[in-house]
């Protein structure tokens, strides 16, 4: 079940793989206006998941906290999200 806050992630850098500290997230592709439909992804018992729109591979890494990604800067802030109408 999803927590109260499911982070949005953007792959503006175009990397193949993003390490995250959560198993539930929303992928938006790149930041607007170059985003794709914001899709909810849940890894469940797995440790990785592939976005069906942009093919970014999200990999869970326990050393990262919920608001962190590797590479840095992939977490979309609440201010950015509000401006995008999400």
N, CA, C and O atoms as a MOPAC input file, in Angstrom:
PM7 MOZYME 1SCF
protein

 N      0.84800 1    -1.17200 1     0.00000 1
 C      0.00000 1     0.00000 1     0.00000 1
 C      0.89400 1     1.23600 1     0.00000 1
 O      1.95100 1     1.25000 1     0.63100 1
 N      0.46800 1     2.25300 1    -0.69900 1
 C      1.26400 1     3.46700 1    -0.82400 1
 C      1.26600 1     4.27200 1     0.47300 1
 O      0.25000 1     4.35800 1     1.16300 1
 N      2.40500 1     4.85300 1     0.79200 1
 C      2.49700 1     5.76400 1     1.92500 1
 C      1.79000 1     7.05900 1     1.56600 1
 O      1.34300 1     7.24100 1     0.43400 1
 N      1.69100 1     7.96200 1     2.54400 1
 C      1.02700 1     9.24400 1     2.31200 1
 C      1.74600 1    10.04100 1     1.22900 1
 O      1.10400 1    10.75200 1     0.45600 1
 N      3.07100 1     9.92900 1     1.16500 1
 C      3.83300 1    10.67200 1     0.17000 1
 C      4.61400 1     9.70100 1    -0.70500 1
 O      5.50100 1     8.99800 1    -0.22200 1
 N      4.28600 1     9.66600 1    -1.98300 1
 C      5.01200 1     8.85300 1    -2.94500 1
 C      5.82900 1     9.82600 1    -3.79600 1
 O      5.25600 1    10.65300 1    -4.50600 1
 N      7.16100 1     9.73900 1    -3.73500 1
 C      7.97000 1    10.71200 1    -4.45300 1
 C      7.83500 1    10.60400 1    -5.96900 1
 O      7.68800 1     9.51400 1    -6.52300 1
 N      7.88900 1    11.75500 1    -6.61900 1
 C      7.94600 1    11.83000 1    -8.07500 1
 C      9.42100 1    11.89600 1    -8.46100 1
 O     10.21300 1    12.58500 1    -7.81800 1
 N      9.77300 1    11.18200 1    -9.49900 1
 C     11.15100 1    11.21300 1    -9.98000 1
 C     11.17600 1    11.59100 1   -11.44900 1
 O     10.29000 1    11.22300 1   -12.22100 1
 N     12.21300 1    12.33500 1   -11.81700 1
 C     12.40700 1    12.76000 1   -13.20000 1
 C     13.81700 1    12.37400 1   -13.63500 1
 O     14.76900 1    12.47300 1   -12.86100 1
 N     13.93200 1    11.93900 1   -14.86900 1
 C     15.21800 1    11.52300 1   -15.41600 1
 C     15.67700 1    12.52300 1   -16.47200 1
 O     15.82900 1    12.17300 1   -17.64200 1
 N     15.89500 1    13.75900 1   -16.05800 1
 C     16.34400 1    14.79600 1   -16.98600 1
 C     17.72600 1    14.50500 1   -17.55700 1
 O     18.05900 1    14.95300 1   -18.65400 1
 N     18.52400 1    13.76000 1   -16.81300 1
 C     19.89600 1    13.45500 1   -17.24100 1
 C     19.93800 1    12.33700 1   -18.27300 1
 O     20.96100 1    12.13500 1   -18.92800 1
 N     18.84900 1    11.61900 1   -18.42100 1
 C     18.78400 1    10.54400 1   -19.40500 1
 C     19.61600 1     9.31700 1   -19.04600 1
 O     20.07500 1     8.59300 1   -19.93000 1
 N     19.80900 1     9.08400 1   -17.74900 1
 C     20.58300 1     7.91400 1   -17.32700 1
 C     19.74800 1     6.64500 1   -17.46500 1
 O     18.51900 1     6.70000 1   -17.46700 1
 N     20.41600 1     5.51700 1   -17.58100 1
 C     19.70900 1     4.24800 1   -17.71300 1
 C     19.12600 1     3.76600 1   -16.39200 1
 O     18.09700 1     3.09100 1   -16.36900 1
 N     19.79700 1     4.12100 1   -15.28000 1
 C     19.44500 1     3.56000 1   -13.97800 1
 C     19.47600 1     4.66200 1   -12.92400 1
 O     20.40100 1     5.47300 1   -12.88500 1
 N     18.44700 1     4.68100 1   -12.06600 1
 C     18.39800 1     5.60900 1   -10.93700 1
 C     18.20600 1     4.78600 1    -9.66800 1
 O     17.27100 1     3.99300 1    -9.56100 1
 N     19.10400 1     4.98700 1    -8.71500 1
 C     18.99900 1     4.32200 1    -7.41600 1
 C     18.13700 1     5.18200 1    -6.50500 1
 O     18.31000 1     6.39900 1    -6.44200 1
 N     17.21300 1     4.54900 1    -5.80100 1
 C     16.27100 1     5.26400 1    -4.94100 1
 C     16.17500 1     4.58600 1    -3.58100 1
 O     16.52900 1     3.41700 1    -3.42900 1
 N     15.69200 1     5.33700 1    -2.59300 1
 C     15.52800 1     4.81400 1    -1.24500 1
 C     14.10900 1     4.40400 1    -0.93000 1
 O     13.76300 1     4.22900 1     0.23800 1
 N     13.28000 1     4.24600 1    -1.94600 1
 C     11.87700 1     3.83600 1    -1.77400 1
 C     11.54400 1     2.72900 1    -2.77400 1
 O     12.23900 1     2.54200 1    -3.77300 1
 N     10.48000 1     2.01000 1    -2.48500 1
 C     10.03900 1     0.97300 1    -3.41300 1
 C      8.76300 1     1.36600 1    -4.14400 1
 O      8.31100 1     0.65100 1    -5.03900 1
 N      8.18400 1     2.49800 1    -3.76500 1
 C      6.99500 1     3.02900 1    -4.43900 1
 C      7.31800 1     4.44500 1    -4.88400 1
 O      7.81000 1     5.25100 1    -4.09400 1
 N      7.04300 1     4.75000 1    -6.14500 1
 C      7.38400 1     6.06000 1    -6.69100 1
 C      6.51300 1     6.35900 1    -7.90100 1
 O      5.80300 1     5.49200 1    -8.41000 1
 N      6.58400 1     7.59100 1    -8.34100 1
 C      5.95200 1     7.96100 1    -9.59700 1
 C      7.04000 1     8.46100 1   -10.52800 1
 O      7.84200 1     9.31800 1   -10.15700 1
 N      7.06600 1     7.92500 1   -11.73400 1
 C      8.01100 1     8.36900 1   -12.75500 1
 C      7.28700 1     9.33400 1   -13.67600 1
 O      6.15900 1     9.08400 1   -14.10200 1
 N      7.95400 1    10.44100 1   -13.97800 1
 C      7.37600 1    11.43300 1   -14.88400 1
 C      8.22700 1    11.61600 1   -16.13600 1
 O      7.97800 1    12.52100 1   -16.93200 1
 N      9.23000 1    10.76000 1   -16.31100 1
 C     10.13400 1    10.90100 1   -17.45300 1
 C     11.10200 1    12.03300 1   -17.18000 1
 O     12.01300 1    11.88900 1   -16.36500 1
 N     10.91900 1    13.14700 1   -17.84700 1
 C     11.69200 1    14.36400 1   -17.60100 1
 C     10.74200 1    15.38200 1   -16.97900 1
 O      9.53000 1    15.16800 1   -16.93300 1
 N     11.29300 1    16.47100 1   -16.51000 1
 C     10.43600 1    17.51800 1   -15.95000 1
 C      9.64400 1    18.18900 1   -17.07700 1
 O     10.09900 1    18.22300 1   -18.22000 1
 N      8.45100 1    18.72500 1   -16.75100 1
 C      7.63500 1    19.40400 1   -17.75600 1
 C      8.42900 1    20.51500 1   -18.44300 1
 O      9.24600 1    21.17500 1   -17.80100 1
 N      8.20500 1    20.72100 1   -19.70200 1
 C      7.13100 1    20.17700 1   -20.54100 1
 C      7.50000 1    18.89000 1   -21.26200 1
 O      6.78200 1    18.48000 1   -22.17400 1
 N      8.58600 1    18.24300 1   -20.88600 1
 C      9.04600 1    17.04700 1   -21.58700 1
 C      8.68200 1    15.76000 1   -20.85900 1
 O      9.26000 1    14.70800 1   -21.13300 1
 N      7.72500 1    15.83500 1   -19.93000 1
 C      7.33000 1    14.67300 1   -19.15100 1
 C      6.41700 1    13.74600 1   -19.94500 1
 O      5.80900 1    14.14100 1   -20.93900 1
 N      6.34200 1    12.51300 1   -19.48000 1
 C      5.36900 1    11.56000 1   -20.01200 1
 C      4.26600 1    11.41800 1   -18.96400 1
 O      4.39700 1    11.99700 1   -17.88600 1
 N      3.19200 1    10.68000 1   -19.22400 1
 C      2.17800 1    10.48800 1   -18.18300 1
 C      2.84200 1    10.00300 1   -16.89300 1
 O      3.68200 1     9.10300 1   -16.92200 1
 N      2.46400 1    10.59600 1   -15.77500 1
 C      3.06100 1    10.25000 1   -14.49200 1
 C      2.51800 1     8.89900 1   -14.05800 1
 O      1.33100 1     8.76100 1   -13.76300 1
 N      3.39400 1     7.90800 1   -14.02200 1
 C      2.98200 1     6.53300 1   -13.77100 1
 C      3.47400 1     6.09000 1   -12.39700 1
 O      4.62900 1     6.30800 1   -12.03200 1
 N      2.56700 1     5.46000 1   -11.64300 1
 C      2.87800 1     4.92400 1   -10.31800 1
 C      3.57500 1     3.58300 1   -10.49200 1
 O      3.08600 1     2.70800 1   -11.20600 1
 N      4.71400 1     3.42700 1    -9.83700 1
 C      5.47900 1     2.18300 1    -9.91200 1
 C      5.67100 1     1.62300 1    -8.50400 1
 O      6.03600 1     2.36000 1    -7.58900 1
 N      5.43200 1     0.34300 1    -8.32900 1
 C      5.57300 1    -0.32400 1    -7.03500 1
 C      6.43900 1    -1.56700 1    -7.24100 1
 O      6.05100 1    -2.48100 1    -7.96900 1
 N      7.60200 1    -1.59900 1    -6.60600 1
 C      8.53000 1    -2.72600 1    -6.75500 1
 C      8.05500 1    -3.97500 1    -6.02800 1
 O      8.47800 1    -5.08400 1    -6.35400 1
 N      7.18200 1    -3.80100 1    -5.05000 1
 C      6.72900 1    -4.95600 1    -4.27600 1
 C      7.90500 1    -5.63600 1    -3.60400 1
 O      8.69300 1    -4.97000 1    -2.93200 1
 N      8.04700 1    -6.94900 1    -3.76500 1
 C      9.13300 1    -7.70500 1    -3.15200 1
 C     10.43500 1    -7.60700 1    -3.94400 1
 O     11.48800 1    -8.02300 1    -3.46200 1
 N     10.36500 1    -7.05800 1    -5.15700 1
 C     11.56100 1    -6.91800 1    -5.99300 1
 C     12.38400 1    -5.72400 1    -5.55100 1
 O     11.94800 1    -4.92800 1    -4.72000 1
 N     13.56800 1    -5.60800 1    -6.11000 1
 C     14.43300 1    -4.47700 1    -5.77000 1
 C     14.64400 1    -3.54100 1    -6.94600 1
 O     15.47300 1    -2.63400 1    -6.87500 1
 N     13.90200 1    -3.74900 1    -8.02600 1
 C     14.00000 1    -2.84900 1    -9.16800 1
 C     12.72000 1    -2.90400 1    -9.99400 1
 O     11.94400 1    -3.85700 1    -9.91800 1
 N     12.52500 1    -1.85000 1   -10.78600 1
 C     11.36100 1    -1.79200 1   -11.66600 1
 C     11.68800 1    -0.89500 1   -12.85200 1
 O     12.42100 1     0.08400 1   -12.71200 1
 N     11.15000 1    -1.22500 1   -14.00500 1
 C     11.39200 1    -0.49400 1   -15.24000 1
 C     10.16300 1     0.33800 1   -15.59000 1
 O      9.04500 1    -0.17800 1   -15.61100 1
 N     10.37000 1     1.63100 1   -15.86500 1
 C      9.25100 1     2.47300 1   -16.27800 1
 C      8.80400 1     2.06200 1   -17.68000 1
 O      9.63200 1     1.99100 1   -18.58900 1
 N      7.51100 1     1.79000 1   -17.87100 1
 C      7.03600 1     1.36100 1   -19.18300 1
 C      7.03400 1     2.47400 1   -20.23600 1
 O      6.92800 1     2.18800 1   -21.42800 1
 N      7.15000 1     3.72500 1   -19.81700 1
 C      7.14900 1     4.84100 1   -20.76300 1
 C      8.55100 1     5.22600 1   -21.22200 1
 O      8.80200 1     5.33600 1   -22.42200 1
 N      9.46800 1     5.43100 1   -20.27400 1
 C     10.79400 1     5.96200 1   -20.63100 1
 C     11.91800 1     4.93900 1   -20.46500 1
 O     13.07200 1     5.23300 1   -20.77500 1
 N     11.59100 1     3.74900 1   -19.98200 1
 C     12.55000 1     2.66200 1   -19.78700 1
 C     13.64900 1     2.97400 1   -18.77300 1
 O     14.71100 1     2.35100 1   -18.80200 1
 N     13.40700 1     3.93200 1   -17.87800 1
 C     14.34000 1     4.15700 1   -16.78100 1
 C     14.21600 1     2.99300 1   -15.81100 1
 O     13.11100 1     2.60500 1   -15.43000 1
 N     15.35500 1     2.43900 1   -15.41600 1
 C     15.37000 1     1.35900 1   -14.43100 1
 C     15.57700 1     1.98100 1   -13.06000 1
 O     16.59700 1     2.62400 1   -12.81000 1
 N     14.60800 1     1.78800 1   -12.17100 1
 C     14.70400 1     2.26700 1   -10.80100 1
 C     15.14500 1     1.09500 1    -9.92900 1
 O     14.54900 1     0.01800 1    -9.96700 1
 N     16.20200 1     1.32200 1    -9.13900 1
 C     16.77300 1     0.27200 1    -8.30100 1
 C     16.75300 1     0.73600 1    -6.85300 1
 O     17.28400 1     1.79700 1    -6.52300 1
 N     16.13800 1    -0.06400 1    -5.99600 1
 C     16.10900 1     0.24900 1    -4.56700 1
 C     17.48800 1     0.02100 1    -3.96900 1
 O     18.12500 1    -1.00500 1    -4.20900 1
 N     17.93800 1     0.99900 1    -3.18400 1
 C     19.20500 1     0.84800 1    -2.46700 1
 C     18.98400 1     1.30300 1    -1.03100 1
 O     18.64500 1     2.46500 1    -0.80600 1
 N     19.16800 1     0.41200 1    -0.04500 1
 C     18.83600 1     0.73800 1     1.34400 1
 C     19.69000 1     1.84500 1     1.96200 1
 O     19.29300 1     2.40100 1     2.98500 1
 N     20.83000 1     2.18400 1     1.39200 1
 C     21.65200 1     3.26900 1     1.94700 1
 C     21.03600 1     4.64500 1     1.67100 1
 O     21.40900 1     5.63100 1     2.30700 1
 N     20.10600 1     4.71000 1     0.73400 1
 C     19.45300 1     5.97900 1     0.40400 1
 C     18.18700 1     6.15800 1     1.22500 1
 O     17.48400 1     5.18900 1     1.51200 1
 N     17.89700 1     7.39400 1     1.60000 1
 C     16.65300 1     7.70400 1     2.29400 1
 C     15.57700 1     8.03600 1     1.26700 1
 O     15.86100 1     8.13900 1     0.07300 1
 N     14.34900 1     8.20400 1     1.72900 1
 C     13.21000 1     8.42000 1     0.83200 1
 C     13.37500 1     9.63900 1    -0.07300 1
 O     12.89100 1     9.62800 1    -1.20400 1
 N     14.03500 1    10.67000 1     0.39000 1
 C     14.19800 1    11.88300 1    -0.40700 1
 C     15.50400 1    11.96000 1    -1.15700 1
 O     15.93000 1    13.04700 1    -1.54700 1
 N     16.15800 1    10.81300 1    -1.37000 1
 C     17.44900 1    10.79700 1    -2.04400 1
 C     17.40900 1     9.93700 1    -3.30100 1
 O     16.62700 1     8.99200 1    -3.40700 1
 N     18.26900 1    10.28800 1    -4.24500 1
 C     18.44000 1     9.48500 1    -5.45100 1
 C     19.91500 1     9.52000 1    -5.83800 1
 O     20.65800 1    10.40600 1    -5.41800 1
 N     20.31800 1     8.56200 1    -6.62900 1
 C     21.66600 1     8.52100 1    -7.19000 1
 C     21.52100 1     8.14900 1    -8.64300 1
 O     21.20800 1     6.99800 1    -8.95100 1
 N     21.74200 1     9.09800 1    -9.56100 1
 C     22.35300 1    10.40800 1    -9.36400 1
 C     21.42200 1    11.36500 1    -8.61000 1
 O     20.20100 1    11.20800 1    -8.60900 1
 N     22.04000 1    12.35300 1    -7.97500 1
 C     21.27800 1    13.36000 1    -7.23400 1
 C     20.43700 1    14.20400 1    -8.19300 1
 O     20.72800 1    14.30200 1    -9.38600 1
 N     19.39000 1    14.80600 1    -7.63600 1
 C     18.57100 1    15.73900 1    -8.41300 1
 C     17.42800 1    15.11400 1    -9.18200 1
 O     16.78500 1    15.79600 1    -9.98000 1
 N     17.15500 1    13.84100 1    -8.96900 1
 C     16.05400 1    13.18800 1    -9.69200 1
 C     14.72600 1    13.29200 1    -8.95800 1
 O     13.67000 1    13.10000 1    -9.56200 1
 N     14.76300 1    13.59500 1    -7.66200 1
 C     13.52800 1    13.75300 1    -6.88900 1
 C     12.91400 1    15.10700 1    -7.23300 1
 O     13.58400 1    16.13700 1    -7.15000 1
 N     11.65200 1    15.10200 1    -7.61500 1
 C     10.94700 1    16.33700 1    -7.94900 1
 C     10.33700 1    16.89100 1    -6.66900 1
 O      9.61800 1    16.18800 1    -5.95900 1
 N     10.62500 1    18.14700 1    -6.38200 1
 C     10.13900 1    18.75500 1    -5.14400 1
 C      8.65300 1    19.06900 1    -5.22400 1
 O      8.07000 1    19.10700 1    -6.30800 1
 N      8.05000 1    19.29300 1    -4.06100 1
 C      6.62500 1    19.62500 1    -4.00400 1
 C      6.33400 1    20.91500 1    -4.76600 1
 O      5.29500 1    21.02300 1    -5.41700 1
 N      7.22600 1    21.88500 1    -4.69400 1
 C      7.04000 1    23.14500 1    -5.43200 1
 C      7.02100 1    22.91000 1    -6.93900 1
 O      6.18700 1    23.47200 1    -7.64800 1
 N      7.93600 1    22.08400 1    -7.42400 1
 C      7.97600 1    21.76400 1    -8.86100 1
 C      6.70900 1    21.03100 1    -9.27000 1
 O      6.13700 1    21.30800 1   -10.32400 1
 N      6.26800 1    20.08800 1    -8.42800 1
 C      5.07400 1    19.30800 1    -8.71400 1
 C      3.83800 1    20.19700 1    -8.78500 1
 O      3.00100 1    20.02700 1    -9.67200 1
 N      3.71800 1    21.14100 1    -7.85700 1
 C      2.56100 1    22.05100 1    -7.83900 1
 C      2.54200 1    22.89800 1    -9.10300 1
 O      1.47800 1    23.14600 1    -9.67100 1
 N      3.69400 1    23.33400 1    -9.53800 1
 C      3.78600 1    24.13800 1   -10.75700 1
 C      3.45500 1    23.37100 1   -12.00500 1
 O      3.05800 1    23.96200 1   -13.00900 1
 N      3.61400 1    22.03400 1   -11.96400 1
 C      3.32700 1    21.20400 1   -13.10700 1
 C      1.86800 1    20.78100 1   -13.15000 1
 O      1.42700 1    20.17800 1   -14.12800 1
 N      1.11300 1    21.09200 1   -12.09500 1
 C     -0.29800 1    20.72700 1   -12.04400 1
 C     -0.49600 1    19.26100 1   -11.68500 1
 O     -1.56900 1    18.70700 1   -11.92800 1
 N      0.51600 1    18.62700 1   -11.11300 1
 C      0.41700 1    17.21800 1   -10.74800 1
 C     -0.25300 1    17.03000 1    -9.41100 1
 O     -0.41500 1    15.89800 1    -8.95600 1

